[in-house]
Amino acid sequence: MKIGIVGLPNVGKSTLFNALTKSSGAQAANYPFCTIDPNVGVVEVPDERLNKLSEMIMPEKTIPAIVEFVDIAGLVKGASEGEGLGNQFLANIRECDAIGQVLRIFEDENVIHVHGGVDARRDLEIIETELVLADLQTIQKRLGKAKNDAKSGDKKKIAYANLLELIENELASGKKVVDIDLSNEDQESIKDLHFLSSKPFLYILNVKDSDLATVIPEKIREDLGLPEQAKVVPISAKVEEEMIDFSEEEAKEFLNELGVKDRGLNILIREAYDTLGLQTYFTAGPKEVRAWTVHQGATAPEAAGVIHSDFEDKFIRAEVIGFDDYINAGGEIQAKEKGLLRVEGKEYLVKDGDIMHFRHS
């Protein structure tokens, strides 16, 4: 899973990126465009279930699922037309699965705001407008060729050109691709265009550390004019930065003092999984305990294909134990003895937390 981090300059993007990736890869400074090259960081997905399995089995290796974060230069009004530095790096987030918009919602006279003052709703509108304008440029480049191809009279080519024209008109009116009513077939046919505004959005609110325990996402959502289903994640970049070198125990104690139950990173990843319709299954044995990411509704062969494409093509069956059954029984052997291991075929839909072994030819 890859998440692109976007936002205006000086909203805490790079500070947050460094905290999430426990690095200092992104330059963070009190002036616009201190991020020049895109920064990429890989983060382990925190999962207590993986820890429990590892403690029980004591494998040679424990491998968590991962999330990749891509931090690009701050966007400004006019970025799609070359203003600032953001436009040249938009390509770096075209292949991301989701976009996390960082919005600063606190005043600090020591931190410059590129547009003069803090106004998260204005910032949100600027970001989304620039993404839409970038998509408009993308479709206009493709549309000319599509119209020429349609002159052949081929029905599929005519339908494709009409689809692009429809999307162009909607984008020109300010609508995001994700908000256009498109069929699954239409969405598949434009997949190669990697529209920025077609991706799921996460709204990351950079708040004061003192406000972290009291911020109300529902109110912020309303203030920003976002729909009810929008994923809003309050995070204090400063708090996350301070916890970079903390142990788990130290982090818990620090968060307790702030009246907060969990790290912003953990919440962000959970919300991203939910937004993208993802879930986790495990493989477990003495050599390796590992978490794998699949889409909700994935079949057993599709889950096997995440490990290796041959496993999907030559799938025979899956041996499955539910996570709770595995833990409560005391391990795989005990679960088998109690009849908790199930043999599932090609139609089986993987459940979150399943522990699976695949048989293939």
Backbone torsions as a table, in degrees:
resi	resn	phi	psi	omega
1	MET	NA	131.5	-177.9
2	LYS	-123.5	127.7	-179.2
3	ILE	-118.1	124.9	176.1
4	GLY	-87.8	131.1	179.9
5	ILE	-100.8	117.4	179.5
6	VAL	-125.2	162.2	178.8
7	GLY	167.3	169.5	176.1
8	LEU	-72.0	163.3	176.3
9	PRO	-59.9	146.1	172.5
10	ASN	63.4	34.0	174.1
11	VAL	-103.4	0.7	178.7
12	GLY	102.6	12.8	-177.8
13	LYS	-58.4	-53.4	-175.5
14	SER	-71.5	-35.4	175.3
15	THR	-61.3	-43.8	179.0
16	LEU	-65.2	-43.4	178.8
17	PHE	-58.2	-46.8	179.7
18	ASN	-61.7	-38.9	179.8
19	ALA	-68.4	-43.4	-178.9
20	LEU	-64.7	-39.3	-176.6
21	THR	-95.1	3.2	179.6
22	LYS	50.4	51.1	-177.5
23	SER	-144.4	-178.7	171.6
24	SER	-126.1	32.7	-176.2
25	GLY	-65.2	-33.2	-178.5
26	ALA	-98.2	128.5	178.2
27	GLN	-70.8	129.3	178.3
28	ALA	-119.7	120.6	-178.9
29	ALA	-149.8	165.2	-175.0
30	ASN	-88.6	52.4	172.4
31	TYR	-156.5	152.1	-176.9
32	PRO	-64.3	150.1	173.2
33	PHE	61.9	35.6	175.1
34	CYS	-76.1	-18.1	171.7
35	THR	-89.8	119.4	-179.8
36	ILE	-105.5	-62.2	177.1
37	ASP	-85.7	147.2	177.1
38	PRO	-64.6	140.7	178.8
39	ASN	-103.2	136.5	179.5
40	VAL	-123.4	130.7	179.2
41	GLY	-137.3	143.4	179.6
42	VAL	-106.4	131.7	-176.0
43	VAL	-123.0	136.0	175.2
44	GLU	-72.3	140.0	177.0
45	VAL	-80.9	117.6	-179.9
46	PRO	-69.5	129.5	-178.6
47	ASP	-151.0	109.5	-179.0
48	GLU	-60.5	-29.7	-179.4
49	ARG	-64.4	-39.4	177.7
50	LEU	-62.9	-41.2	178.5
51	ASN	-62.4	-42.2	179.8
52	LYS	-63.7	-42.4	178.7
53	LEU	-63.4	-42.1	-179.2
54	SER	-64.8	-41.2	178.2
55	GLU	-64.8	-35.3	-178.2
56	MET	-75.4	-42.4	-172.7
57	ILE	-90.6	-29.4	-175.8
58	MET	54.7	57.4	-176.8
59	PRO	-74.8	169.9	175.5
60	GLU	-67.7	-35.4	-179.2
61	LYS	-137.5	145.0	171.3
62	THR	-123.6	123.0	-174.6
63	ILE	-122.5	112.2	179.4
64	PRO	-79.8	165.7	168.5
65	ALA	-70.2	160.3	-177.6
66	ILE	-129.8	156.1	172.7
67	VAL	-124.4	138.3	177.6
68	GLU	-106.2	128.5	176.3
69	PHE	-107.0	135.5	177.0
70	VAL	-120.2	118.6	-178.7
71	ASP	-106.1	121.5	-179.0
72	ILE	-111.8	169.1	179.6
73	ALA	-58.0	150.5	-178.7
74	GLY	-59.7	136.1	175.9
75	LEU	-84.3	148.8	173.7
76	VAL	-133.8	166.6	176.5
77	LYS	-58.4	128.3	-178.0
78	GLY	93.2	4.9	-178.3
79	ALA	-57.9	-39.2	-178.6
80	SER	-65.9	-15.9	178.5
81	GLU	-108.2	12.4	174.4
82	GLY	104.3	-1.2	178.6
83	GLU	-70.5	144.4	178.1
84	GLY	64.7	-151.5	-178.6
85	LEU	-117.7	-10.7	-171.8
86	GLY	-60.0	-38.7	-172.2
87	ASN	-58.2	-41.2	-174.5
88	GLN	-70.3	-12.7	-179.0
89	PHE	-107.7	-0.5	179.3
90	LEU	-59.7	-29.9	179.0
91	ALA	-59.6	-27.7	-177.6
92	ASN	-71.4	-15.4	178.4
93	ILE	-112.3	6.3	-179.7
94	ARG	-63.0	-32.5	-177.5
95	GLU	-99.0	13.0	174.3
96	CYS	-73.6	153.4	179.8
97	ASP	-80.0	-29.9	-179.4
98	ALA	-148.9	160.7	178.3
99	ILE	-118.4	125.8	175.5
100	GLY	-99.9	114.2	178.7
101	GLN	-92.0	119.4	177.8
102	VAL	-89.7	122.4	-179.4
103	LEU	-121.4	124.3	178.9
104	ARG	-84.8	126.7	-179.3
105	ILE	-122.1	26.7	176.3
106	PHE	-132.8	149.4	176.7
107	GLU	-86.5	141.6	173.6
108	ASP	-156.7	109.1	-175.8
109	GLU	-65.5	-16.0	179.8
110	ASN	-85.6	-9.6	-179.8
111	VAL	-116.0	114.4	-177.0
112	ILE	-64.8	140.5	170.9
113	HIS	-110.7	129.0	-172.8
114	VAL	-60.5	-25.0	178.6
115	HIS	-106.5	21.7	171.2
116	GLY	95.6	-48.8	-178.9
117	GLY	-145.4	167.9	-177.5
118	VAL	-81.2	123.0	176.8
119	ASP	-154.0	92.5	-172.7
120	ALA	-62.3	-35.9	-179.1
121	ARG	-66.2	-41.7	176.7
122	ARG	-62.6	-44.7	-179.9
123	ASP	-60.2	-43.0	179.1
124	LEU	-59.6	-45.5	-179.0
125	GLU	-64.6	-37.7	178.4
126	ILE	-63.5	-48.4	-178.0
127	ILE	-59.8	-50.2	-174.8
128	GLU	-68.8	-33.4	176.4
129	THR	-63.9	-42.4	-179.5
130	GLU	-66.6	-36.5	177.7
131	LEU	-66.6	-41.8	178.4
132	VAL	-64.0	-43.8	-179.9
133	LEU	-64.7	-37.0	176.8
134	ALA	-64.3	-39.2	177.8
135	ASP	-67.0	-34.9	179.3
136	LEU	-63.5	-40.9	176.8
137	GLN	-62.9	-42.1	-179.9
138	THR	-60.1	-46.5	-175.6
139	ILE	-72.1	-32.5	179.7
140	GLN	-66.9	-33.0	177.3
141	LYS	-66.4	-37.7	-177.5
142	ARG	-81.7	-32.0	-171.2
143	LEU	-63.6	-39.1	-180.0
144	GLY	-57.7	-46.6	179.4
145	LYS	-65.6	-41.6	-178.6
146	ALA	-61.8	-39.6	179.5
147	LYS	-67.3	-38.9	176.9
148	ASN	-64.0	-43.3	178.8
149	ASP	-62.3	-34.9	-177.4
150	ALA	-67.8	-20.7	-179.9
151	LYS	-65.0	-16.2	179.0
152	SER	-68.7	-17.3	-179.1
153	GLY	90.3	-3.8	178.4
154	ASP	-64.0	126.0	-174.9
155	LYS	-61.4	-39.5	-179.5
156	LYS	-65.6	-39.7	-179.4
157	LYS	-70.6	-35.1	176.6
158	ILE	-66.0	-44.7	179.8
159	ALA	-61.9	-39.1	-179.7
160	TYR	-65.7	-44.4	179.0
161	ALA	-63.1	-40.5	178.1
162	ASN	-63.8	-38.9	178.6
163	LEU	-63.0	-46.7	179.6
164	LEU	-61.9	-38.1	179.7
165	GLU	-65.8	-40.0	176.9
166	LEU	-61.0	-46.4	-179.1
167	ILE	-65.3	-40.3	178.1
168	GLU	-58.1	-44.8	-179.4
169	ASN	-63.4	-40.1	-179.8
170	GLU	-67.9	-42.1	177.8
171	LEU	-63.3	-41.4	-179.4
172	ALA	-62.6	-26.4	178.3
173	SER	-84.6	-1.5	177.7
174	GLY	97.6	3.7	-178.1
175	LYS	-83.6	141.2	175.4
176	LYS	-78.2	152.1	179.7
177	VAL	-59.7	-37.5	-178.3
178	VAL	-62.4	-22.1	-178.8
179	ASP	-95.9	-0.2	178.0
180	ILE	-85.8	136.8	-178.8
181	ASP	-77.6	97.4	-178.3
182	LEU	-120.2	144.1	177.0
183	SER	-73.7	165.6	177.1
184	ASN	-59.7	-37.6	179.5
185	GLU	-65.2	-41.4	177.9
186	ASP	-62.6	-44.9	-179.1
187	GLN	-61.3	-38.8	179.7
188	GLU	-66.5	-37.7	-176.1
189	SER	-72.0	-20.2	179.5
190	ILE	-106.4	7.3	-175.5
191	LYS	-57.4	-38.1	-175.6
192	ASP	-69.8	-10.9	178.9
193	LEU	-82.6	-15.0	176.0
194	HIS	48.9	52.6	179.2
195	PHE	-60.8	131.5	179.6
196	LEU	-65.6	-39.2	-175.9
197	SER	-84.3	6.0	177.0
198	SER	-91.8	-8.5	-174.2
199	LYS	-85.2	153.9	173.3
200	PRO	-63.9	143.6	-179.0
201	PHE	-110.9	140.5	169.7
202	LEU	-117.6	134.3	-178.3
203	TYR	-105.4	108.1	-175.5
204	ILE	-97.4	112.1	-175.8
205	LEU	-94.0	113.8	177.3
206	ASN	-84.1	106.5	-174.4
207	VAL	-111.6	165.5	174.5
208	LYS	-66.1	147.3	179.2
209	ASP	-59.3	-34.7	-178.6
210	SER	-72.3	-16.4	-179.2
211	ASP	-98.9	-5.4	-171.6
212	LEU	-58.8	-38.6	-176.5
213	ALA	-81.3	-17.3	-172.9
214	THR	-112.0	-9.4	-178.4
215	VAL	-63.9	138.3	-177.9
216	ILE	-110.9	106.1	-177.1
217	PRO	-54.4	-37.3	-178.6
218	GLU	-61.5	-39.7	-180.0
219	LYS	-69.5	-42.6	178.8
220	ILE	-61.7	-42.3	178.8
221	ARG	-57.8	-42.9	179.4
222	GLU	-66.8	-44.7	-179.7
223	ASP	-60.6	-34.2	-177.4
224	LEU	-87.1	-5.8	-179.6
225	GLY	71.4	30.9	-179.0
226	LEU	-91.2	152.3	176.9
227	PRO	-68.5	161.2	-176.9
228	GLU	-56.5	-36.4	-174.9
229	GLN	-81.3	-4.6	-179.4
230	ALA	-62.6	136.0	-179.5
231	LYS	-85.0	113.5	-178.6
232	VAL	-113.8	122.4	-175.1
233	VAL	-123.1	104.5	175.6
234	PRO	-73.3	128.7	178.6
235	ILE	-141.1	141.3	170.4
236	SER	-101.5	110.3	179.7
237	ALA	-59.4	-35.2	180.0
238	LYS	-63.9	-44.9	179.7
239	VAL	-64.2	-46.0	-179.8
240	GLU	-61.4	-37.8	178.9
241	GLU	-65.3	-41.8	-179.5
242	GLU	-64.5	-25.7	-176.1
243	MET	-92.3	5.2	-175.5
244	ILE	-52.4	-45.1	-175.4
245	ASP	-100.0	9.9	-179.1
246	PHE	-77.1	146.4	168.8
247	SER	-75.0	170.0	179.4
248	GLU	-58.8	-41.6	-178.8
249	GLU	-65.9	-43.7	179.5
250	GLU	-63.5	-39.9	179.7
251	ALA	-64.2	-43.2	179.4
252	LYS	-60.5	-44.3	-179.1
253	GLU	-63.8	-43.5	-179.6
254	PHE	-62.8	-44.4	179.6
255	LEU	-66.3	-37.1	176.9
256	ASN	-60.0	-40.4	179.3
257	GLU	-63.0	-30.4	179.3
258	LEU	-87.2	-6.0	-178.7
259	GLY	78.6	26.8	-177.6
260	VAL	-117.6	141.0	-175.2
261	LYS	-88.4	-29.8	-172.3
262	ASP	-144.1	157.6	178.1
263	ARG	-68.2	148.6	178.5
264	GLY	-60.5	-36.7	179.9
265	LEU	-59.0	-46.9	-178.2
266	ASN	-60.6	-43.2	180.0
267	ILE	-64.6	-43.1	-178.7
268	LEU	-60.8	-44.7	-178.9
269	ILE	-66.8	-41.0	178.0
270	ARG	-61.0	-44.0	-179.9
271	GLU	-66.1	-36.7	178.8
272	ALA	-65.4	-43.4	177.5
273	TYR	-59.0	-44.6	-178.6
274	ASP	-65.0	-44.0	-179.5
275	THR	-61.0	-40.0	-176.6
276	LEU	-90.1	-0.9	179.2
277	GLY	66.1	44.0	-177.9
278	LEU	-105.0	159.3	174.4
279	GLN	-148.9	173.3	-175.3
280	THR	-121.1	137.1	165.8
281	TYR	-124.2	166.3	-174.4
282	PHE	-125.3	149.0	163.0
283	THR	-113.4	139.6	-172.8
284	ALA	-142.2	129.8	177.6
285	GLY	-166.5	176.1	-176.6
286	PRO	-64.0	-27.9	179.5
287	LYS	-81.0	-36.3	-173.3
288	GLU	-157.9	136.3	167.7
289	VAL	-114.2	127.4	-172.1
290	ARG	-142.4	143.1	175.7
291	ALA	-99.5	136.9	178.9
292	TRP	-124.5	142.9	-178.8
293	THR	-102.9	128.7	175.8
294	VAL	-136.7	163.0	175.9
295	HIS	-74.8	145.6	172.0
296	GLN	-58.7	136.1	-177.8
297	GLY	90.0	2.4	178.3
298	ALA	-67.5	141.2	175.7
299	THR	-82.6	166.6	179.4
300	ALA	-57.8	-44.2	177.7
301	PRO	-61.9	-37.6	178.8
302	GLU	-64.9	-39.1	177.8
303	ALA	-65.3	-39.6	177.8
304	ALA	-63.4	-34.7	-179.1
305	GLY	-66.7	-20.8	176.4
306	VAL	-65.6	-32.9	179.0
307	ILE	-76.8	-49.0	178.6
308	HIS	-161.0	137.9	-177.0
309	SER	-59.9	-31.6	178.1
310	ASP	-62.6	-33.1	-179.0
311	PHE	-64.8	-32.9	178.0
312	GLU	-76.3	-45.0	-177.2
313	ASP	-65.1	-35.4	-174.5
314	LYS	-112.5	26.4	-178.1
315	PHE	-61.2	136.0	174.4
316	ILE	-111.3	-55.7	180.0
317	ARG	-161.3	167.1	175.7
318	ALA	-122.9	139.4	172.7
319	GLU	-101.5	122.8	-169.1
320	VAL	-126.6	133.9	170.6
321	ILE	-128.0	129.0	175.8
322	GLY	-64.2	148.6	-176.0
323	PHE	-57.0	-50.2	-178.3
324	ASP	-61.6	-40.0	178.0
325	ASP	-62.1	-41.3	-178.8
326	TYR	-62.7	-48.6	-177.3
327	ILE	-68.4	-46.4	-177.4
328	ASN	-65.6	-32.0	179.6
329	ALA	-76.5	-25.2	-179.9
330	GLY	99.4	14.8	177.4
331	GLY	132.8	-180.0	-174.0
332	GLU	-66.5	-48.0	-177.6
333	ILE	-59.7	-47.4	-179.7
334	GLN	-63.8	-37.5	178.8
335	ALA	-64.6	-40.3	177.3
336	LYS	-62.6	-44.9	-178.7
337	GLU	-60.6	-32.2	-179.0
338	LYS	-89.4	5.8	178.2
339	GLY	72.9	25.7	-177.1
340	LEU	-92.3	-9.2	177.1
341	LEU	-85.1	131.6	-179.8
342	ARG	-113.8	143.9	173.8
343	VAL	-101.6	119.5	-174.6
344	GLU	-118.2	150.0	-178.7
345	GLY	-100.9	-160.2	-172.9
346	LYS	-66.7	-22.7	-176.4
347	GLU	-87.7	-7.2	-174.8
348	TYR	-64.4	132.9	176.5
349	LEU	-96.4	120.5	-176.2
350	VAL	-63.2	138.5	177.3
351	LYS	-107.0	148.8	179.3
352	ASP	-57.9	126.9	178.2
353	GLY	93.9	-5.2	178.2
354	ASP	-56.6	141.7	171.8
355	ILE	-107.2	122.0	-167.1
356	MET	-129.1	143.6	166.8
357	HIS	-122.2	137.6	-178.1
358	PHE	-110.0	137.3	173.4
359	ARG	-108.2	132.8	-178.7
360	HIS	-146.1	158.3	-178.3
361	SER	-81.0	NA	NA
